[in-house]
Amino acid sequence: MIKISVIIPVYNVEKYLRECLDSLINQSFKDFEVICIDDGSTDKSYKILEEYSQKDSRIKVLKQEHNGAGAARNLGIEIAKGKYIQFLDSDDYFEPNMLEELYNTAEKFGADMAVCSARKVDEAGNIVESGNPHSPIKLEICPINKPFSKKDFPKDIFSLFSSAPWNKLYLKSLIADNNLKFQNISSCNDIGFVRIADACAERIVVINKELINYRFNRSGSIANTRAAKTTNLLKAGGYVKDFLVKNNLYESLKYAHINAMKKTVSWEISMCSDEQYKNFLAELKQLNDWKVFLPVLRKEYITPDYIKNFIGDKKVMFWGASLFLEDVLKSETEKNPNILGVIDKNSAKWGKSIGSYEIFPPESLNTLKPDGVLLMVHSNYEVIYPALKKELREKYPEIELLPNIFEAEEL
């Protein structure tokens, strides 16, 4: 039996495809097949796939009419022969030991799933984020090199790591025994698969090694166009809930499901235009329990003037170079002299700006000496917010932690 089947949906990625395939061919681990499903590409992607399949017999190429990554992955699952299945994206590239590390981890612990970390790179492959303690693995709460399951984390199982499929090695029998499928929707089709797999797996093992270079925010990617399809998120949430209810898991995992959906909703709507958000809100309100999402819906009342009045005469710094903060500061007409800058743990952002303000590492609090720090993280973000509060109070006791700016979030 082949040890690993690597399944890759391919759609108009001629610019990145060779780098992706080369990083697989050059893996230290050799016993694998690569199943590439061309999803109706209109560029030279299919021609490149045929070229590589002729050079390496491990590469198999299928073709379908344009039907989305979910349908492509489902087709790959049908013909996969490996003991394990790895889903990868065709615009990413991988460290030479990726498959070896994940396979050895799964075998060592008898795991249904082995999960690794990843770094973000731009279109040219330059690292833009590495060592993020919150993504794609929540390092504050997620066990490392130790098997766990939903029984150990009934309130957090869907929030321990991202709902992307590409940093996970799955035991094929886990997929087959539970009839796991990707939804056939144009975005968010992976959320249902990954979260249901999380619920079904008896042994999950995570390693804190960045083995995947994830091409973030590239032009033409689904992620860059998904704001127009944010309502797909609600379809994904319903898909997960239906599975949990049918399999008598919903009551024990209800909090985990709602908690994870809150966080995903918060992220997705941050990228919406006003019209897209209006459409999303209208569909959200069709759900019986839609009010549980009130804490993460847009905080339209937070503006530069609101922030100015909130901080008063204090010299402050923001903590968190978030999309939300960037969106707020875009509308600022005049730099606020009482804002000394932005703090963020992501070293790739240091020295850059968000609005009119430079981004600094946390240690800069010692030299810039603000009167207070304003956390630009929703207080309902159960993992990050309490951890940041604790860190600030322990490391910088002389700096005031300002009250939560999202004061109206429970209204």
C-alpha positions in Angstrom: 0.0 0.0 0.0 1.2 3.5 -0.8 1.8 5.4 2.4 0.5 8.8 1.5 -1.9 10.2 -1.1 -1.4 13.9 -1.7 -4.5 15.5 -3.2 -4.1 18.9 -4.9 -6.9 20.9 -6.6 -5.5 23.0 -9.4 -7.1 26.1 -10.9 -5.2 28.8 -12.9 -2.0 28.7 -10.9 0.6 28.4 -13.7 2.8 31.0 -11.9 3.2 28.9 -8.8 2.5 25.3 -9.9 6.1 24.3 -10.7 7.4 25.5 -7.3 4.6 23.5 -5.6 5.3 20.3 -7.5 9.1 20.6 -7.3 8.8 20.9 -3.5 6.9 17.6 -3.5 9.2 15.7 -5.8 12.1 16.7 -3.6 10.6 15.5 -0.4 12.8 13.4 1.8 9.9 10.9 2.2 9.4 9.0 -1.1 6.5 6.6 -0.7 3.6 8.7 -1.9 1.4 9.5 -4.8 0.3 13.0 -6.0 -3.3 13.3 -7.3 -3.7 16.6 -9.1 -7.2 17.5 -10.2 -7.3 20.3 -12.7 -10.5 22.2 -12.0 -11.1 23.6 -15.5 -8.0 25.8 -15.7 -7.9 28.3 -18.6 -4.2 29.0 -18.3 -1.2 26.6 -18.8 -1.8 24.7 -15.5 -3.0 21.5 -17.1 -0.1 21.5 -19.5 2.3 21.8 -16.6 0.6 19.0 -14.8 0.9 16.7 -17.8 4.6 17.6 -18.1 5.3 16.7 -14.5 3.3 13.4 -14.7 5.5 12.3 -17.6 8.6 13.1 -15.5 7.4 11.4 -12.3 5.1 8.3 -12.3 3.9 9.2 -8.8 2.0 12.2 -10.2 -1.5 11.4 -11.5 -3.6 14.0 -13.3 -7.4 14.2 -13.5 -9.5 16.9 -15.1 -13.0 18.2 -14.3 -15.1 21.1 -15.4 -14.7 24.1 -13.1 -16.6 23.0 -10.0 -14.5 24.2 -7.1 -11.8 22.9 -4.8 -14.3 20.9 -2.7 -15.5 18.8 -5.6 -11.9 18.4 -6.8 -10.8 17.1 -3.4 -13.7 14.7 -3.2 -12.7 13.3 -6.6 -9.2 12.8 -5.3 -10.5 11.0 -2.2 -12.3 8.5 -4.4 -9.2 7.2 -6.1 -6.6 7.7 -3.4 -4.7 4.5 -2.5 -2.6 5.8 0.4 -2.9 4.8 4.1 -2.9 8.6 4.8 -4.3 11.5 2.8 -2.7 14.9 2.7 -4.6 17.9 1.1 -2.4 20.6 -0.3 -2.9 23.8 -2.2 -1.3 24.3 -5.6 0.0 27.8 -4.9 1.9 26.8 -1.8 5.2 25.1 -1.4 6.6 22.8 1.2 9.6 22.1 3.3 11.6 19.1 2.2 10.8 17.1 5.3 7.1 17.9 5.5 5.7 14.5 4.6 8.4 12.7 6.6 7.6 14.7 9.7 3.8 14.3 9.5 4.0 10.6 8.6 6.4 9.7 11.4 4.3 11.7 13.9 1.1 9.9 12.8 2.8 6.5 13.0 4.5 7.1 16.3 1.3 8.1 18.1 -1.2 6.0 16.1 -2.9 9.2 15.2 -6.0 9.8 13.0 -4.7 13.2 12.2 -1.2 14.8 12.3 -1.1 18.6 12.2 1.8 20.9 11.5 2.3 24.7 11.6 2.9 27.0 8.6 4.3 30.4 7.7 2.8 32.9 5.4 4.6 34.1 2.3 3.7 36.7 -0.3 3.4 36.1 -4.0 7.2 36.2 -4.4 7.7 33.8 -1.6 9.0 36.3 0.9 8.0 35.4 4.5 5.4 37.8 5.9 4.5 35.9 9.0 6.3 33.3 11.0 6.0 32.1 14.6 2.4 33.4 15.1 1.3 31.9 18.5 -2.4 32.1 17.4 -2.3 30.8 13.8 -2.5 28.2 12.4 -2.2 26.6 15.8 -3.4 28.2 19.1 -0.2 27.5 21.1 -1.6 28.7 24.4 -4.0 25.8 24.6 -3.2 23.2 22.0 -1.1 20.2 23.2 2.1 19.6 21.3 3.4 16.1 20.6 0.7 14.6 22.7 -2.5 12.8 21.4 -5.8 14.4 22.3 -9.5 14.4 21.1 -12.8 16.1 21.6 -13.1 14.4 24.9 -10.1 16.4 26.2 -11.3 19.7 24.7 -15.1 19.6 24.5 -15.3 23.5 24.5 -12.3 24.1 22.2 -11.9 21.3 19.8 -12.8 23.4 16.7 -10.6 26.3 17.8 -7.3 24.6 18.6 -6.0 25.0 15.0 -7.2 26.5 11.8 -10.0 25.0 9.7 -7.8 24.8 6.6 -7.2 21.2 5.4 -3.7 21.8 4.0 -1.6 21.4 7.1 -3.1 18.1 8.2 -2.3 14.4 7.4 -5.5 12.3 7.7 -5.8 8.6 8.2 -7.8 7.5 5.2 -9.9 5.2 7.3 -11.0 8.2 9.3 -12.4 9.8 6.1 -13.9 6.5 4.8 -15.5 5.3 8.0 -17.2 8.6 8.6 -18.0 9.3 4.9 -16.3 12.7 5.1 -16.9 15.0 2.1 -16.1 18.6 1.2 -19.1 20.7 0.6 -19.7 21.7 -3.0 -19.8 25.4 -2.4 -17.5 28.1 -3.9 -15.8 29.1 -0.6 -15.7 27.8 3.0 -16.1 24.3 1.6 -13.2 23.1 3.8 -14.7 24.2 7.1 -17.2 21.4 7.3 -14.8 18.7 6.4 -12.1 19.8 8.8 -14.4 20.4 11.8 -16.3 17.2 11.4 -12.9 15.3 11.1 -11.9 17.1 14.4 -15.1 15.7 16.0 -14.6 12.2 14.7 -10.8 11.7 15.3 -9.9 9.8 18.4 -6.3 10.7 18.4 -5.0 14.1 17.0 -1.3 15.0 17.3 0.1 18.5 16.6 3.7 19.4 16.0 4.9 22.9 16.2 7.0 22.9 13.1 6.5 25.3 10.1 6.5 22.8 7.2 4.3 24.6 4.8 4.8 28.0 3.1 1.2 29.3 2.6 0.9 31.9 -0.1 -1.3 34.5 1.6 -3.4 37.2 0.0 -2.3 36.5 -3.6 -4.3 38.0 -6.4 -6.8 35.6 -8.0 -7.1 33.3 -4.9 -10.4 32.2 -3.5 -9.5 33.8 -0.2 -9.3 37.2 -2.0 -12.7 36.9 -3.5 -14.6 35.2 -0.6 -16.0 38.4 0.9 -18.6 38.3 -1.9 -19.6 34.8 -0.8 -19.5 35.2 3.0 -23.0 33.7 3.3 -21.3 30.4 2.4 -19.9 30.4 5.9 -23.5 30.0 7.3 -23.9 27.0 4.9 -20.7 25.5 6.3 -21.9 26.1 9.9 -25.2 24.4 9.2 -23.4 21.5 7.5 -21.3 20.9 10.7 -24.3 21.3 13.0 -26.4 18.9 11.0 -23.7 16.2 11.3 -23.2 16.8 15.0 -27.0 16.5 15.6 -27.3 13.4 13.5 -24.5 11.7 15.3 -25.6 12.7 18.8 -22.6 15.0 19.3 -24.2 18.4 19.3 -25.1 18.7 22.9 -21.6 17.8 24.1 -19.9 20.0 21.4 -22.5 22.9 21.2 -20.2 25.4 22.9 -17.2 24.4 20.8 -19.3 24.8 17.6 -20.7 28.2 18.4 -17.4 29.5 19.7 -15.6 28.5 16.5 -18.3 29.9 14.4 -18.1 33.2 16.3 -14.5 33.5 15.5 -14.9 32.6 11.9 -17.8 35.0 11.4 -15.6 37.8 13.0 -12.8 37.1 10.5 -15.0 36.7 7.4 -17.1 39.9 7.9 -14.0 42.0 8.4 -13.3 41.6 4.7 -16.9 42.5 3.5 -17.9 45.7 1.9 -20.9 47.4 3.4 -23.2 45.8 0.8 -21.7 42.3 1.3 -22.1 42.7 5.1 -25.7 43.8 4.7 -26.4 40.6 2.6 -24.7 38.5 5.2 -26.6 40.0 8.1 -29.9 39.4 6.4 -29.1 35.7 5.9 -27.7 35.4 9.4 -31.0 36.7 10.9 -32.8 33.8 9.3 -31.1 31.5 11.9 -33.1 30.8 15.1 -30.0 31.4 17.2 -28.5 34.3 15.3 -28.3 36.5 18.4 -25.4 34.4 19.8 -23.3 36.2 17.1 -24.0 39.7 18.4 -20.7 40.0 20.2 -18.7 39.5 17.0 -20.7 41.6 14.6 -19.3 44.8 13.3 -18.6 47.6 15.8 -19.7 50.4 13.5 -19.6 52.9 16.4 -15.8 52.6 16.6 -14.3 55.4 14.5 -11.2 57.6 14.9 -13.2 60.2 16.7 -14.6 57.5 19.0 -11.1 56.3 19.8 -9.9 59.9 20.4 -12.6 60.5 22.9 -12.1 57.1 24.5 -8.4 57.7 25.3 -8.7 61.3 26.1 -5.3 63.0 27.0 -3.5 59.7 27.7 -0.5 58.7 25.5 -1.4 55.2 24.3 -0.4 52.4 22.1 -2.7 49.9 20.3 -2.0 46.2 20.7 -2.9 44.3 17.6 -2.3 45.4 14.0 -5.6 43.9 13.0 -7.7 44.3 9.8 -10.3 45.9 12.0 -7.9 48.6 13.3 -6.6 49.2 9.8 -10.1 49.7 8.5 -10.9 52.2 11.3 -7.7 54.2 10.7 -8.2 54.4 7.0 -11.0 57.0 7.7 -8.7 59.1 9.9 -8.2 62.5 8.5 -5.5 63.7 11.0 -2.9 61.8 12.9 -3.7 61.6 16.6 -0.6 62.8 18.6 -1.7 60.8 21.6 -1.3 57.5 19.7 2.4 56.5 19.9 2.1 53.5 17.6 0.9 49.9 17.3 2.3 46.8 19.1 2.2 43.4 17.4 3.9 40.1 18.0 4.3 39.3 14.3 7.9 40.3 13.5 7.2 40.6 9.8 5.1 43.6 10.5 7.7 45.5 12.6 8.8 48.8 11.1 5.7 48.9 8.8 2.7 51.1 9.3 -1.0 50.8 9.9 -2.6 54.0 9.0 -0.3 56.8 10.2 1.3 54.7 12.9 4.4 52.5 13.0 4.2 48.9 14.2 6.6 47.9 17.0 7.5 44.7 18.9 6.1 44.3 22.4 9.4 45.2 24.0 9.1 48.7 22.6 6.7 49.4 25.5 9.8 49.7 27.7 11.2 52.6 25.6 8.2 54.3 24.2 6.6 54.3 27.7 2.9 55.0 26.9 0.5 55.8 29.7 -1.8 53.0 28.6 -2.4 50.2 26.1 -5.6 49.6 24.2 -6.2 46.0 23.1 -7.7 45.9 19.6 -9.0 42.4 20.2 -12.6 41.6 21.0 -13.0 40.7 24.6 -15.1 37.6 23.6 -12.0 36.2 21.8 -11.6 33.7 24.6 -8.0 32.6 23.9 -6.2 35.8 22.8 -7.8 38.5 25.0 -7.2 37.0 28.4 -3.7 35.9 27.5 -2.8 39.4 26.4 -4.2 41.0 29.5 -2.2 38.6 31.7 1.0 39.3 29.7 0.6 43.1 30.0 0.0 43.0 33.7 2.9 40.7 34.4 5.5 42.2 32.1 4.5 45.9 32.1 2.7 46.5 35.4 3.4 50.3 35.3 1.4 50.6 32.0 -2.4 51.0 32.3 -4.6 48.5 30.5 -7.4 50.7 29.2 -11.0 49.5 29.5 -12.4 47.4 26.7 -13.2 49.6 23.7 -15.7 47.1 22.5 -18.0 48.2 25.4 -21.2 47.9 23.3 -20.5 44.4 22.0 -23.2 42.7 24.2 -26.0 45.1 23.2 
